[in-house]
Structure formats: C-alpha cells, structure tokens
Amino acid sequence: MGCRRRAATARLLRVSRGADGLVVGPGAGRGAWLCAGSARCFDLAVRAGRFPRALRAEVAATELDALRISLFG
C-alpha cells in the first residue's frame, strides 16, 4: 500500500480495521497490505493518505501513530 510493490503474502503485513481500532494480522473485513518490517512503506502510505482509502473508513492520526509505535518501536 505504501511503496506499491508486489510481493508474496509471506513478505507482507496485513492491517485491517477492527471494532477497537487498527488490527495487525489476519482479521475479518477490509484490509490493506504493507511491506513487513518496512517503516518507509508505512510512512509512504500515511503521507499519501492510503489508509482511509484502503480501509474505507476514517483513520485518526493517533491510531496511525500508535500502530507505527507498535510495529517499529
């Protein structure tokens, strides 16, 4: 979603919208894929506004900040 590269699902990370916010890993519903372990890919997706578009829901900046911290420290 961020860098728009194609890769095998084993090399990607799925982010979906759960009842309690953004969920990483397998889950029901609409999801978006990022390069696993790539903060650059995540940041590109945030800057381009791809999370709300891909998940078809508003995503607060605080949710994205919390997700970035949980993924990359």
GUBAZA-385083 format. One record per residue: residue in one letter; chain; x, y, z of N, C-alpha, C in turn. Coordinates in Angstrom, 2 decimals. Example, Ala and Ser with C-alpha at 12.3 -4.5 7.8 and 13.67 -1.06 7.14 Angstrom:
<pts>
[pt a,A,[13.19,-5.69,7.80],[12.30,-4.50,7.80],[13.20,-3.30,7.80]]
[pt s,A,[12.85,-2.25,7.08],[13.67,-1.06,7.14],[12.90,0.03,7.87]]
</pts>
This chain:
<pts>
[pt m,A,[0.82,-1.18,0.00],[0.00,0.00,0.00],[0.87,1.25,0.00]]
[pt g,A,[1.99,1.22,0.69],[2.83,2.41,0.75],[3.71,2.55,-0.47]]
[pt c,A,[4.57,1.56,-0.68],[5.52,1.64,-1.80],[4.93,1.07,-3.08]]
[pt r,A,[3.80,0.37,-2.97],[3.07,-0.21,-4.09],[3.81,-1.33,-4.82]]
[pt r,A,[4.81,-1.91,-4.15],[5.50,-3.07,-4.74],[4.65,-4.31,-4.57]]
[pt r,A,[4.83,-5.25,-5.45],[4.16,-6.54,-5.33],[5.12,-7.52,-4.67]]
[pt a,A,[4.57,-8.35,-3.78],[5.40,-9.34,-3.09],[4.51,-10.49,-2.65]]
[pt a,A,[5.14,-11.58,-2.31],[4.40,-12.74,-1.78],[3.80,-12.35,-0.43]]
[pt t,A,[2.67,-12.93,-0.10],[2.00,-12.58,1.15],[2.87,-12.85,2.38]]
[pt a,A,[3.81,-13.76,2.27],[4.71,-14.05,3.39],[5.62,-12.85,3.69]]
[pt r,A,[5.80,-11.97,2.72],[6.68,-10.81,2.91],[5.88,-9.53,3.18]]
[pt l,A,[4.56,-9.69,3.38],[3.70,-8.54,3.62],[3.03,-8.62,4.98]]
[pt l,A,[2.51,-7.50,5.43],[1.83,-7.39,6.71],[0.43,-6.86,6.45]]
[pt r,A,[-0.59,-7.53,6.97],[-1.97,-7.11,6.75],[-2.45,-6.25,7.90]]
[pt v,A,[-3.06,-5.12,7.57],[-3.65,-4.22,8.55],[-5.13,-4.13,8.21]]
[pt s,A,[-5.99,-4.35,9.21],[-7.42,-4.25,8.98],[-8.05,-3.38,10.06]]
[pt r,A,[-9.27,-3.03,9.85],[-10.00,-2.17,10.80],[-10.87,-3.06,11.66]]
[pt g,A,[-10.55,-3.14,12.95],[-11.35,-3.92,13.88],[-12.28,-3.03,14.68]]
[pt a,A,[-13.07,-3.62,15.53],[-14.01,-2.86,16.35],[-13.28,-1.91,17.30]]
[pt d,A,[-12.08,-2.29,17.72],[-11.33,-1.47,18.67],[-10.19,-0.69,18.01]]
[pt g,A,[-10.22,-0.55,16.70],[-9.19,0.22,16.00],[-8.47,-0.61,14.96]]
[pt l,A,[-7.25,-0.22,14.64],[-6.47,-0.91,13.63],[-5.89,-2.19,14.20]]
[pt v,A,[-5.99,-3.27,13.44],[-5.53,-4.59,13.87],[-4.50,-5.10,12.87]]
[pt v,A,[-3.41,-5.64,13.37],[-2.38,-6.21,12.51],[-2.54,-7.72,12.52]]
[pt g,A,[-2.45,-8.32,11.34],[-2.56,-9.77,11.23],[-3.86,-10.16,10.58]]
[pt p,A,[-4.12,-11.45,10.53],[-5.35,-11.90,9.88],[-6.57,-11.39,10.63]]
[pt g,A,[-7.54,-10.99,9.90],[-8.77,-10.50,10.51],[-9.85,-10.40,9.46]]
[pt a,A,[-11.05,-10.27,9.94],[-12.18,-10.16,9.02],[-12.28,-8.74,8.48]]
[pt g,A,[-12.92,-8.62,7.37],[-13.19,-7.30,6.83],[-12.13,-6.78,5.89]]
[pt r,A,[-12.28,-5.54,5.60],[-11.41,-4.85,4.63],[-10.00,-4.73,5.18]]
[pt g,A,[-9.02,-5.01,4.37],[-7.65,-4.95,4.83],[-6.74,-4.26,3.83]]
[pt a,A,[-5.57,-3.90,4.29],[-4.56,-3.28,3.46],[-3.24,-3.98,3.74]]
[pt w,A,[-2.35,-3.99,2.77],[-1.09,-4.71,2.89],[0.08,-3.75,2.85]]
[pt l,A,[1.04,-3.98,3.73],[2.29,-3.22,3.78],[3.47,-4.18,3.71]]
[pt c,A,[4.62,-3.69,3.30],[5.83,-4.49,3.34],[6.17,-4.77,4.80]]
[pt a,A,[6.37,-6.01,5.15],[6.67,-6.38,6.53],[8.01,-5.78,6.96]]
[pt g,A,[8.03,-5.13,8.10],[9.26,-4.58,8.66],[9.74,-3.31,7.99]]
[pt s,A,[8.92,-2.69,7.15],[9.36,-1.51,6.43],[8.66,-0.25,6.94]]
[pt a,A,[9.38,0.51,7.75],[8.83,1.78,8.25],[8.65,2.75,7.09]]
[pt r,A,[9.50,2.65,6.09],[9.40,3.53,4.92],[8.08,3.30,4.19]]
[pt c,A,[7.70,2.06,3.99],[6.45,1.73,3.32],[5.26,2.26,4.13]]
[pt f,A,[5.31,2.10,5.45],[4.26,2.60,6.33],[4.14,4.12,6.20]]
[pt d,A,[5.27,4.81,6.28],[5.27,6.27,6.21],[4.77,6.78,4.86]]
[pt l,A,[5.12,6.10,3.78],[4.62,6.48,2.46],[3.10,6.34,2.40]]
[pt a,A,[2.56,5.28,2.98],[1.12,5.07,2.99],[0.41,6.15,3.80]]
[pt v,A,[0.99,6.54,4.92],[0.40,7.60,5.75],[0.41,8.92,5.00]]
[pt r,A,[1.57,9.29,4.45],[1.70,10.57,3.74],[0.76,10.68,2.54]]
[pt a,A,[0.56,9.56,1.84],[-0.29,9.56,0.65],[-1.77,9.42,1.00]]
[pt g,A,[-2.10,9.24,2.27],[-3.49,9.10,2.69],[-4.14,7.81,2.24]]
[pt r,A,[-3.34,6.76,2.19],[-3.86,5.49,1.67],[-4.61,4.65,2.69]]
[pt f,A,[-4.39,4.85,3.97],[-5.10,4.05,4.98],[-6.61,4.26,4.91]]
[pt p,A,[-7.10,5.49,4.97],[-8.56,5.68,4.90],[-9.16,5.16,3.60]]
[pt r,A,[-8.45,5.34,2.52],[-8.95,4.88,1.22],[-8.99,3.36,1.16]]
[pt a,A,[-7.93,2.72,1.61],[-7.85,1.25,1.53],[-8.83,0.58,2.49]]
[pt l,A,[-9.00,1.18,3.67],[-9.88,0.58,4.68],[-11.32,1.07,4.57]]
[pt r,A,[-11.53,2.07,3.71],[-12.86,2.67,3.53],[-13.46,3.14,4.84]]
[pt a,A,[-12.63,3.80,5.63],[-13.06,4.33,6.92],[-12.09,5.42,7.35]]
[pt e,A,[-12.57,6.35,8.14],[-11.68,7.37,8.68],[-10.70,6.71,9.64]]
[pt v,A,[-9.46,7.15,9.59],[-8.42,6.64,10.48],[-7.76,7.84,11.13]]
[pt a,A,[-7.88,7.93,12.44],[-7.33,9.07,13.17],[-5.80,9.01,13.18]]
[pt a,A,[-5.20,10.16,13.21],[-3.73,10.25,13.25],[-3.19,9.56,14.50]]
[pt t,A,[-3.93,9.61,15.60],[-3.47,8.95,16.82],[-3.43,7.43,16.65]]
[pt e,A,[-4.38,6.89,15.88],[-4.38,5.45,15.60],[-3.16,5.06,14.77]]
[pt l,A,[-2.85,5.88,13.78],[-1.69,5.60,12.94],[-0.40,5.72,13.73]]
[pt d,A,[-0.31,6.70,14.62],[0.87,6.86,15.47],[1.05,5.64,16.38]]
[pt a,A,[-0.06,5.19,16.99],[0.00,4.02,17.87],[0.40,2.77,17.09]]
[pt l,A,[-0.12,2.63,15.88],[0.24,1.48,15.05],[1.72,1.51,14.68]]
[pt r,A,[2.22,2.68,14.31],[3.63,2.81,13.95],[4.53,2.44,15.14]]
[pt i,A,[4.17,2.90,16.32],[4.96,2.57,17.52],[4.92,1.07,17.80]]
[pt s,A,[3.75,0.46,17.67],[3.66,-0.98,17.94],[4.42,-1.81,16.91]]
[pt l,A,[4.51,-1.32,15.69],[5.21,-2.08,14.65],[6.71,-1.85,14.63]]
[pt f,A,[7.12,-0.60,14.85],[8.53,-0.26,14.64],[9.22,0.33,15.86]]
[pt g,A,[8.52,0.46,16.96],[9.13,0.95,18.19],[9.29,2.42,18.30]]
</pts>
